[in-house]
Amino acid sequence: MEIGPQPDGKSWRSRLIGTPLGWTLSLVVAAVGVYLLAAHTGHLLAALPYLLLIACPLMHFFGHGSHKHHKPDDK
């Protein structure tokens, strides 16, 4: 199984959206998230400052990838 664009141009993510398996996976992930939020709120609040600190470099690393930093040719 190849992970990436398929011959028809669709990735596995776009093929999964709207299928019963996609809905099931989404509901399971949402249920696990609600459980962790309800049962481990204290842990989440204790980790929040660290999550904010790590979010800054990650946003810069992944968010600036689409910028094109090329100088125009001066001819």
C-alpha distance (Angstrom), angle and dihedral (degrees) to the residues before:
residue distance angle dihedral
M1 . . .
E2 3.76 . .
I3 3.79 119.0 .
G4 3.76 108.0 -150.3
P5 3.77 139.2 49.4
Q6 3.77 111.7 -15.7
P7 3.82 123.7 -142.7
D8 3.81 90.5 -91.3
G9 3.84 90.3 54.9
K10 3.81 96.8 -109.4
S11 3.78 121.9 122.1
W12 3.78 124.4 -141.3
R13 3.82 89.5 -101.3
S14 3.79 93.8 57.9
R15 3.80 90.4 46.3
L16 3.83 91.0 51.8
I17 3.81 96.5 52.3
G18 3.78 112.0 98.0
T19 3.79 96.6 12.9
P20 3.80 122.3 116.9
L21 3.81 89.3 -113.1
G22 3.80 90.2 52.4
W23 3.79 92.2 51.1
T24 3.79 91.5 47.2
L25 3.79 93.1 50.3
S26 3.81 90.9 47.4
L27 3.80 92.3 51.2
V28 3.82 92.4 47.2
V29 3.80 92.0 50.3
A30 3.83 90.5 47.3
A31 3.81 92.0 48.7
V32 3.81 92.2 49.5
G33 3.81 89.6 48.6
V34 3.81 92.7 51.5
Y35 3.80 90.9 47.2
L36 3.80 92.9 50.2
L37 3.79 91.3 46.4
A38 3.81 92.5 49.7
A39 3.80 98.3 41.1
H40 3.80 99.9 36.3
T41 3.80 105.4 33.1
G42 3.81 91.5 131.0
H43 3.78 92.3 54.9
L44 3.80 91.0 48.0
L45 3.80 92.6 50.6
A46 3.80 91.1 47.5
A47 3.82 91.0 52.1
L48 3.82 95.2 44.3
P49 3.84 97.3 93.2
Y50 3.80 90.5 50.6
L51 3.80 91.8 46.8
L52 3.80 90.1 52.9
L53 3.80 91.3 49.2
I54 3.80 93.1 50.9
A55 3.81 92.1 44.0
C56 3.83 92.9 65.7
P57 3.82 98.1 60.9
L58 3.80 91.6 38.6
M59 3.82 91.4 53.6
H60 3.79 90.7 49.3
F61 3.79 92.6 47.1
F62 3.81 97.0 46.9
G63 3.81 99.4 26.5
H64 3.79 98.1 55.7
G65 3.79 95.4 50.6
S66 3.78 93.7 95.8
H67 3.80 95.1 53.7
K68 3.76 114.2 106.7
H69 3.79 109.3 -143.2
H70 3.77 98.9 -174.3
K71 3.76 123.7 135.8
P72 3.79 114.6 -131.8
D73 3.79 115.0 -109.8
D74 3.81 110.3 -100.9
K75 3.79 103.6 -148.8
